Amino acid sequence: MLENFRVGTFSGHLGNSFRVYPDDSSMLDLELVSATELGDGSGRPFSIVFRGPNDAVLPQRIYRMEHAEIGAFEIFLVPIGPDDEGLLYEAIFN
């Protein structure tokens, strides 16, 4: 499924909540704040950045994530630091 994702898969969902599951018994909502193409115009590679709350830090690893329209998928998230509203996490698709 991930191999079919392009920047356009996410760019129409800026500001949407994505549900992430740190473990089997908890979940956290992250807001999609950017979807940036990094390549030649083909939609790959690209970067997406999410914002989460300040009080729950997710370590770098693969997480199960869900979105109402995109569906469920697994994604490698990397914490990249705080901004004025929360903690930021990035995923890069090659």
Buried (B, 14 or more C-beta within 10 A) or exposed (E): EEEEBBBEBBBEBEEBBBBBBBEEEEEBEBBBBBBBBEEEEEBBBBBBBBBBEEEEEBEEEEBBBBBEEBEEBEBEBEBBEEEEEBBBBBBEBE
